[in-house]
Amino acid sequence: MSIHEACGVFGAISPQRKDLARLTYYGLYALQHRGQESCGIVVDDDGLFYSHKDLGLVGDVFSKEDLDRMPASTMAVGHVRYSTTGEKVRANCQPIEVNHQKGKLALAHNGNLTNDDKLRDKLELNGAIFHTTSDTETIAYIITGERLKTGSIEDAVSQAMDVIEGAYSMVVMSAAKIMAIRDPYGFRPLCYGKTADGTYVIASESCALQAVGAEFIRDILPGEILVFSTDGSITSRREHCGTKPRQSCIFEQIYFARPDSIIDGIPIHQARVNAGRALAKAHPVEADAVIGVPDSGLNAAIGYAQESGIPYSIGMIKNKYIARTFISPSQRERDNQVHIKLNPISSIIKGKRVVLVDDSIVRGTTSRRLVTMMRDAGATEVHMRVSAPPFLHPCYYGVDIDSEDNLIAAHHSVDEICEMIGADSLGFLPIEDLKVLSPALDYCAGCFDGRYATAVSPNHRKNRFSTPLSQREKKSKK
């Protein structure tokens, strides 16, 4: 089992025709950390949609010629994807496009529906034919069905939000407007800004706004539909869905988001430094160097060093051209990539008692190999510190943890995990200290404490379209 990241969405709308395909391309590049399986862009040229999407990284899927072929336009929407529901096939690449009686629709979605199976079954019984295995197509069908009964696309989206449940931050483009939509709990991030020439830009993270020269304006509010028109007008709708308690995903602060982003008013870099400080208070140890696991453990390692007074050292170098370890489909490939991806600096480590800081432990395999690396490089002691609590439960809102079967902390005590990974000591961030990551907001920590904001089915994540993990592993061993 592996953790896959949340997807990334991007949208742009301009009062004049311009090269929005390239602007979206740069925005997706800034969001590449959120999804490395596939990507796509759809532009609207006076009601005609032009698209390009495929499996792969943004820089591989889009060539200069691909972007040159896309016309100047007033609207565009883009997406980078990791699959939390649905298979890794080209058909599931987003944005999803729909042609219906009242026009066209392009939809990019970040999140995961908790009632997808029920909705899909109902739609299929009513004659719907699905072309993908993604829950995003379910959303598109619901919106389209409502659009045939309502006077506007925003009315259709509003009514669809009364039907769909779970996590969804979306950018929806019709022939005449773009909408930014966030679920009533605000599980996944979404914000918007404006460039100097009046182009409004919507993105999963503020780092993507900066990448295209847009000034951040604000986050989309939980339960909000923000409607952008080409004449520059913006309207906000929040009269639907009722009032829900905010449940922002705490793992955005721990791992998903880029450290230079600000999400719901929280600077991600500082949040992770705060977590490192709390970790040092909860699990102090005598040591000579604090080393962060690149990239996601670096900020917390800085905080641990600041609080403990132990010097922070760059003890590992990351090969920037290797995708995140989580991406590999088989355990064997994950194991090999740890060695290719990270290399210890022996001159920093040799003869030292090391505090090694990472953001999480899932299976424990990567942690074991990291500890072994430290010892092979000459560390006399290796003390593992984790800037998140132990993963104990599945996630239903866009993190690909579909069961407890392969979560090491669900079956072993901290002392047992410490022995299994070969560390001298092990400390997780206490669950009560999660508040240092999100001091001003309520958050969802269901993967740590088992408390979920919405009703969930125990069988929900057993995707009927996917090969069970046990079968995948058996195949990989053959």
Secondary structure per residue as TSV (DSSP state, phi and psi in degrees):
chain	resnum	aa	ss	phi	psi
A	1	M	-	360.0	148.4
A	2	S	-	-138.3	154.4
A	3	I	-	-88.7	124.1
A	4	H	-	-103.5	150.4
A	5	E	-	-84.1	164.8
A	6	A	-	-66.4	152.6
A	7	C	-	-75.3	173.6
A	8	G	E	-125.5	137.2
A	9	V	E	-120.3	153.6
A	10	F	E	-150.5	143.6
A	11	G	E	-148.7	153.6
A	12	A	E	-146.4	141.9
A	13	I	E	-141.5	130.6
A	14	S	E	-125.9	146.8
A	15	P	E	-71.3	-16.5
A	16	Q	E	-131.2	156.8
A	17	R	E	-65.9	133.3
A	18	K	E	-155.0	178.4
A	19	D	-	-81.5	75.1
A	20	L	H	-75.6	-19.8
A	21	A	H	-62.7	-44.1
A	22	R	H	-69.1	-40.3
A	23	L	H	-59.7	-42.6
A	24	T	H	-66.3	-38.0
A	25	Y	H	-57.5	-46.3
A	26	Y	H	-66.5	-37.1
A	27	G	H	-63.8	-41.3
A	28	L	H	-66.7	-34.4
A	29	Y	H	-58.6	-41.4
A	30	A	H	-69.6	-21.4
A	31	L	T	-101.1	9.8
A	32	Q	G	-57.9	-30.4
A	33	H	G	-63.3	-19.1
A	34	R	G	-87.9	-10.9
A	35	G	-	-171.4	124.3
A	36	Q	-	-126.9	14.3
A	37	E	S	-87.8	-43.3
A	38	S	E	-156.4	168.9
A	39	C	E	-157.2	165.6
A	40	G	E	-168.4	157.9
A	41	I	E	-136.0	137.1
A	42	V	E	-125.5	129.1
A	43	V	E	-114.5	151.0
A	44	D	E	-110.3	112.9
A	45	D	E	-110.4	91.4
A	46	D	T	53.8	45.1
A	47	G	T	91.2	-9.7
A	48	L	E	-98.2	129.3
A	49	F	E	-96.3	133.1
A	50	Y	E	-121.5	134.1
A	51	S	E	-139.0	157.0
A	52	H	E	-148.1	126.5
A	53	K	E	-156.6	151.2
A	54	D	E	-168.8	171.3
A	55	L	E	-72.5	140.9
A	56	G	S	126.3	178.8
A	57	L	-	-76.8	159.6
A	58	V	H	-55.9	-46.1
A	59	G	H	-67.7	-21.3
A	60	D	H	-90.6	-35.8
A	61	V	H	-73.8	-36.8
A	62	F	-	-108.7	119.3
A	63	S	-	-98.0	169.7
A	64	K	H	-58.1	-39.2
A	65	E	H	-66.1	-37.9
A	66	D	H	-60.5	-45.5
A	67	L	H	-69.4	-35.8
A	68	D	H	-63.3	-31.3
A	69	R	H	-74.9	-17.4
A	70	M	S	-84.8	128.6
A	71	P	-	-72.9	160.8
A	72	A	-	-59.4	146.9
A	73	S	E	-153.8	172.9
A	74	T	E	-105.2	-11.2
A	75	M	E	-145.5	148.5
A	76	A	E	-155.0	153.6
A	77	V	E	-139.9	143.4
A	78	G	E	-139.0	167.6
A	79	H	E	-156.3	140.5
A	80	V	E	-119.1	141.1
A	81	R	E	-127.9	139.1
A	82	Y	-	-120.8	141.4
A	83	S	-	-88.1	121.4
A	84	T	S	-106.7	-26.3
A	85	T	S	-131.7	144.3
A	86	G	S	92.8	158.8
A	87	E	-	-85.2	164.5
A	88	K	S	-87.3	79.8
A	89	V	S	-135.7	159.6
A	90	R	G	-60.8	-33.0
A	91	A	G	-60.3	-25.9
A	92	N	G	-89.2	0.3
A	93	C	-	-61.9	142.5
A	94	Q	S	-114.1	165.3
A	95	P	S	-68.2	145.4
A	96	I	E	-80.2	135.8
A	97	E	E	-111.9	139.7
A	98	V	E	-133.4	132.4
A	99	N	E	-108.4	127.1
A	100	H	E	-141.7	179.9
A	101	Q	T	-59.0	-32.2
A	102	K	T	-104.1	17.4
A	103	G	E	131.2	-162.2
A	104	K	E	-109.8	162.4
A	105	L	E	-149.2	136.5
A	106	A	E	-128.2	132.0
A	107	L	E	-133.3	129.2
A	108	A	E	-118.8	130.6
A	109	H	E	-130.6	136.0
A	110	N	E	-121.5	119.9
A	111	G	E	140.0	-161.3
A	112	N	E	-156.1	127.7
A	113	L	E	-79.4	139.5
A	114	T	S	-92.3	-13.4
A	115	N	S	-116.3	27.0
A	116	D	H	-61.4	-45.4
A	117	D	H	-59.1	-44.5
A	118	K	H	-64.6	-44.1
A	119	L	H	-67.1	-42.0
A	120	R	H	-64.4	-42.3
A	121	D	H	-59.1	-43.8
A	122	K	H	-64.7	-43.1
A	123	L	H	-64.3	-42.3
A	124	E	H	-64.9	-38.4
A	125	L	H	-65.5	-24.8
A	126	N	T	-91.9	7.7
A	127	G	T	104.4	-0.2
A	128	A	-	-68.0	140.2
A	129	I	-	-114.3	117.5
A	130	F	-	-91.2	138.7
A	131	H	S	-106.1	-8.4
A	132	T	-	-130.2	172.2
A	133	T	S	-110.5	20.7
A	134	S	S	-96.7	143.9
A	135	D	H	-69.3	-13.4
A	136	T	H	-63.8	-35.0
A	137	E	H	-67.4	-32.5
A	138	T	H	-60.6	-45.9
A	139	I	H	-59.0	-44.5
A	140	A	H	-61.1	-41.0
A	141	Y	H	-64.3	-43.1
A	142	I	H	-62.4	-46.7
A	143	I	H	-62.3	-44.5
A	144	T	H	-62.4	-42.5
A	145	G	H	-61.0	-41.5
A	146	E	H	-69.8	-33.4
A	147	R	H	-63.1	-33.4
A	148	L	T	-69.5	-15.3
A	149	K	T	-108.8	-5.2
A	150	T	S	-121.5	171.5
A	151	G	S	-88.4	-14.0
A	152	S	S	-150.6	160.6
A	153	I	H	-66.9	-35.3
A	154	E	H	-68.3	-32.7
A	155	D	H	-63.9	-40.6
A	156	A	H	-64.2	-42.6
A	157	V	H	-64.5	-42.3
A	158	S	H	-59.2	-44.6
A	159	Q	H	-71.6	-32.1
A	160	A	H	-65.0	-33.4
A	161	M	T	-67.6	-18.2
A	162	D	T	-80.5	-10.2
A	163	V	T	-106.8	-45.9
A	164	I	-	-78.8	147.3
A	165	E	-	-130.9	149.3
A	166	G	E	114.4	-149.8
A	167	A	E	-102.7	127.9
A	168	Y	E	-157.3	115.6
A	169	S	E	-110.8	125.2
A	170	M	E	-135.9	152.7
A	171	V	E	-118.9	121.9
A	172	V	E	-117.6	127.0
A	173	M	E	-115.3	123.1
A	174	S	-	-100.8	-171.4
A	175	A	S	-70.8	-16.5
A	176	A	S	-127.8	-10.9
A	177	K	E	-156.0	166.5
A	178	I	E	-122.8	140.5
A	179	M	E	-122.5	137.2
A	180	A	E	-105.5	126.4
A	181	I	E	-131.4	133.8
A	182	R	E	-130.2	137.3
A	183	D	-	-62.6	161.5
A	184	P	T	-62.1	-20.7
A	185	Y	T	-92.5	-18.3
A	186	G	-	70.3	37.5
A	187	F	-	-57.0	-49.7
A	188	R	S	-107.4	148.7
A	189	P	-	-76.3	156.8
A	190	L	-	-165.5	133.8
A	191	C	E	-145.4	172.7
A	192	Y	E	-145.8	160.8
A	193	G	E	-151.9	-169.5
A	194	K	E	-145.4	136.7
A	195	T	-	-86.6	170.3
A	196	A	T	-63.8	-26.8
A	197	D	T	-92.2	10.1
A	198	G	S	93.0	8.4
A	199	T	-	-81.0	125.2
A	200	Y	E	-86.3	138.1
A	201	V	E	-127.2	133.7
A	202	I	E	-116.6	137.7
A	203	A	E	-154.1	157.3
A	204	S	S	-64.2	-34.4
A	205	E	S	-136.7	152.3
A	206	S	H	-65.7	-23.6
A	207	C	H	-60.7	-30.3
A	208	A	H	-73.6	-31.0
A	209	L	H	-64.1	-46.0
A	210	Q	H	-62.1	-35.3
A	211	A	H	-63.2	-27.6
A	212	V	T	-108.2	12.7
A	213	G	T	76.4	24.6
A	214	A	-	-97.6	141.0
A	215	E	E	-86.9	128.1
A	216	F	E	-60.6	133.9
A	217	I	E	-106.4	-58.8
A	218	R	E	-170.2	169.7
A	219	D	E	-79.4	147.2
A	220	I	-	-69.2	135.5
A	221	L	-	-79.7	150.5
A	222	P	T	-55.7	132.3
A	223	G	T	79.5	5.3
A	224	E	-	-93.1	142.2
A	225	I	E	-111.1	115.2
A	226	L	E	-106.5	118.1
A	227	V	E	-105.3	122.4
A	228	F	E	-108.6	131.1
A	229	S	E	-113.7	157.9
A	230	T	T	-68.7	-15.1
A	231	D	T	-81.6	3.6
A	232	G	S	93.4	-3.3
A	233	S	-	-81.0	149.8
A	234	I	E	-132.9	132.6
A	235	T	E	-126.8	146.0
A	236	S	E	-115.7	137.5
A	237	R	E	-127.2	130.2
A	238	R	-	-143.2	25.0
A	239	E	-	-88.8	7.5
A	240	H	S	-116.2	176.2
A	241	C	S	69.6	-13.2
A	242	G	-	75.3	178.3
A	243	T	-	-93.5	126.0
A	244	K	-	-120.5	150.9
A	245	P	-	-70.7	135.4
A	246	R	-	-60.5	137.6
A	247	Q	-	-140.0	54.9
A	248	S	E	-59.5	138.6
A	249	C	E	-66.7	118.5
A	250	I	H	-68.2	-21.2
A	251	F	H	-73.5	-14.4
A	252	E	I	-60.8	-46.1
A	253	Q	I	-69.6	-37.2
A	254	I	I	-72.3	-41.8
A	255	Y	I	-143.1	-49.6
A	256	F	I	-59.5	-53.2
A	257	A	S	-71.0	151.4
A	258	R	-	-71.0	142.5
A	259	P	T	-64.2	-17.9
A	260	D	T	-90.1	4.0
A	261	S	-	-86.7	157.6
A	262	I	E	-121.8	120.8
A	263	I	E	-119.8	122.7
A	264	D	T	51.4	39.9
A	265	G	T	82.3	2.1
A	266	I	E	-105.2	116.0
A	267	P	E	-69.5	120.3
A	268	I	H	-64.2	-41.1
A	269	H	H	-57.1	-48.2
A	270	Q	H	-67.4	-35.5
A	271	A	H	-60.1	-42.2
A	272	R	H	-72.8	-34.9
A	273	V	H	-61.3	-42.8
A	274	N	H	-60.3	-39.8
A	275	A	H	-63.9	-39.7
A	276	G	H	-63.7	-39.1
A	277	R	H	-63.4	-45.3
A	278	A	H	-63.2	-36.7
A	279	L	H	-63.6	-40.3
A	280	A	H	-66.1	-36.8
A	281	K	H	-68.8	-39.4
A	282	A	H	-76.6	-33.4
A	283	H	S	-135.3	69.4
A	284	P	-	-71.5	156.6
A	285	V	-	-159.4	150.4
A	286	E	-	-82.3	124.7
A	287	A	-	-156.5	172.5
A	288	D	S	-106.7	-22.8
A	289	A	E	-152.5	142.8
A	290	V	E	-107.1	125.0
A	291	I	E	-124.4	128.2
A	292	G	E	-93.3	144.5
A	293	V	-	-80.9	117.2
A	294	P	T	-64.7	144.7
A	295	D	T	-96.1	-22.0
A	296	S	T	-73.7	-14.9
A	297	G	T	-97.7	-3.3
A	298	L	H	-67.3	-46.2
A	299	N	H	-65.1	-42.0
A	300	A	H	-66.2	-35.1
A	301	A	H	-63.9	-38.5
A	302	I	H	-60.6	-45.3
A	303	G	H	-63.8	-40.1
A	304	Y	H	-62.3	-43.0
A	305	A	H	-65.4	-42.6
A	306	Q	H	-61.1	-43.7
A	307	E	H	-74.7	-38.0
A	308	S	H	-85.8	-22.7
A	309	G	-	82.1	0.4
A	310	I	-	-80.0	133.3
A	311	P	-	-59.0	138.5
A	312	Y	B	-85.4	133.2
A	313	S	-	-132.2	146.0
A	314	I	-	-85.3	99.9
A	315	G	-	-106.2	-3.9
A	316	M	E	-137.7	142.5
A	317	I	E	-112.1	132.2
A	318	K	E	-100.2	134.5
A	319	N	-	-74.7	109.6
A	320	K	T	-69.1	-8.7
A	321	Y	T	-100.2	8.6
A	322	I	S	-107.5	129.6
A	323	A	-	-67.5	165.0
A	324	R	-	-58.3	144.5
A	325	T	G	-54.5	-33.5
A	326	F	G	-60.5	-21.1
A	327	I	G	-72.9	-30.9
A	328	S	-	-60.3	137.8
A	329	P	S	-78.6	-18.3
A	330	S	S	-124.3	155.0
A	331	Q	H	-62.4	-39.1
A	332	R	H	-59.8	-43.4
A	333	E	H	-67.6	-37.5
A	334	R	H	-60.7	-43.4
A	335	D	H	-61.8	-45.1
A	336	N	H	-64.9	-37.5
A	337	Q	H	-68.4	-27.4
A	338	V	H	-58.2	-40.0
A	339	H	H	-74.2	-38.0
A	340	I	H	-71.9	-34.8
A	341	K	H	-79.9	-39.2
A	342	L	E	-123.6	140.5
A	343	N	E	-134.4	125.1
A	344	P	E	-74.9	153.2
A	345	I	-	-99.6	102.2
A	346	S	H	-61.4	-35.0
A	347	S	H	-65.9	-24.3
A	348	I	H	-83.8	-33.9
A	349	I	H	-94.0	-34.4
A	350	K	T	-57.7	126.6
A	351	G	T	78.6	7.3
A	352	K	-	-106.1	150.3
A	353	R	E	-88.5	117.5
A	354	V	E	-109.7	135.0
A	355	V	E	-98.8	115.3
A	356	L	E	-103.2	119.3
A	357	V	E	-109.6	125.9
A	358	D	E	-130.9	169.7
A	359	D	S	-86.1	-24.1
A	360	S	-	-166.8	162.4
A	361	I	-	-127.3	124.0
A	362	V	S	-105.4	-79.3
A	363	R	S	-81.0	-36.3
A	364	G	S	103.1	-12.7
A	365	T	H	-62.8	-49.2
A	366	T	H	-63.4	-42.3
A	367	S	H	-61.3	-41.3
A	368	R	H	-61.0	-42.2
A	369	R	H	-71.8	-33.1
A	370	L	H	-65.5	-43.0
A	371	V	H	-62.6	-42.3
A	372	T	H	-61.1	-39.8
A	373	M	H	-58.5	-44.9
A	374	M	H	-61.7	-43.4
A	375	R	H	-67.2	-41.5
A	376	D	H	-63.3	-28.9
A	377	A	T	-83.9	0.1
A	378	G	T	106.2	7.7
A	379	A	-	-64.6	135.1
A	380	T	S	-83.9	-28.7
A	381	E	E	-142.3	146.3
A	382	V	E	-130.2	114.6
A	383	H	E	-109.7	111.9
A	384	M	E	-86.3	130.6
A	385	R	E	-127.6	136.5
A	386	V	E	-122.9	125.4
A	387	S	S	-85.5	28.2
A	388	A	S	-145.3	156.3
A	389	P	-	-68.3	171.0
A	390	P	-	-65.7	137.6
A	391	F	-	-72.2	119.2
A	392	L	-	-120.8	-18.0
A	393	H	S	-139.6	160.6
A	394	P	-	-66.6	160.2
A	395	C	-	-111.9	140.6
A	396	Y	S	-113.7	7.6
A	397	Y	S	-123.4	21.8
A	398	G	S	122.6	-0.8
A	399	V	S	-101.4	130.7
A	400	D	-	-82.1	63.8
A	401	I	-	-116.1	94.8
A	402	D	-	-90.8	-10.5
A	403	S	-	-161.9	172.6
A	404	E	S	-88.1	-4.7
A	405	D	T	-54.6	-41.8
A	406	N	T	-111.5	17.5
A	407	L	-	-88.8	112.6
A	408	I	G	-60.6	-35.3
A	409	A	G	-73.5	-16.9
A	410	A	G	-76.9	-12.9
A	411	H	T	-127.1	-6.2
A	412	H	S	-139.0	148.7
A	413	S	-	-74.7	167.6
A	414	V	H	-59.1	-42.5
A	415	D	H	-62.9	-39.0
A	416	E	H	-67.2	-41.1
A	417	I	H	-63.7	-42.1
A	418	C	H	-55.9	-45.5
A	419	E	H	-67.0	-38.7
A	420	M	H	-66.7	-35.2
A	421	I	H	-90.2	-6.6
A	422	G	T	81.2	20.4
A	423	A	-	-87.0	160.0
A	424	D	S	-78.4	-30.1
A	425	S	E	-156.1	160.9
A	426	L	E	-142.5	133.3
A	427	G	E	-139.7	130.6
A	428	F	E	-100.2	156.2
A	429	L	-	-63.2	124.3
A	430	P	-	-60.0	141.3
A	431	I	G	-61.6	-30.5
A	432	E	G	-70.2	-15.0
A	433	D	G	-90.9	1.2
A	434	L	G	-57.9	-25.8
A	435	K	G	-61.1	-22.5
A	436	V	G	-69.7	-21.8
A	437	L	T	-79.7	-30.0
A	438	S	S	-139.7	67.4
A	439	P	T	-65.9	-27.2
A	440	A	T	-104.7	-1.9
A	441	L	S	-129.9	147.7
A	442	D	-	-76.1	151.7
A	443	Y	E	-143.3	161.3
A	444	C	E	-94.1	126.3
A	445	A	-	-128.6	35.6
A	446	G	H	-58.3	-33.0
A	447	C	H	-70.2	-15.7
A	448	F	H	-101.9	-40.1
A	449	D	H	-114.1	-5.3
A	450	G	-	76.4	8.3
A	451	R	-	-100.3	118.3
A	452	Y	-	-110.8	148.9
A	453	A	S	-77.1	-27.4
A	454	T	S	-122.2	164.4
A	455	A	-	-68.7	134.4
A	456	V	-	-132.1	149.3
A	457	S	-	-95.8	137.3
A	458	P	T	-58.0	-26.4
A	459	N	T	-97.3	3.3
A	460	H	T	-57.3	-46.5
A	461	R	T	-82.1	-0.5
A	462	K	S	-80.6	77.0
A	463	N	-	-58.0	124.5
A	464	R	T	-70.8	-11.7
A	465	F	T	-99.3	-9.5
A	466	S	S	-103.7	153.5
A	467	T	-	-75.9	129.2
A	468	P	-	-56.7	147.7
A	469	L	H	-54.9	-44.3
A	470	S	H	-59.6	-37.4
A	471	Q	H	-70.9	-38.3
A	472	R	H	-60.9	-43.2
A	473	E	H	-66.9	-38.5
A	474	K	H	-62.1	-41.0
A	475	K	H	-65.3	-38.8
A	476	S	H	-68.3	-21.4
A	477	K	H	-87.8	-12.0
A	478	K	-	-76.7	360.0
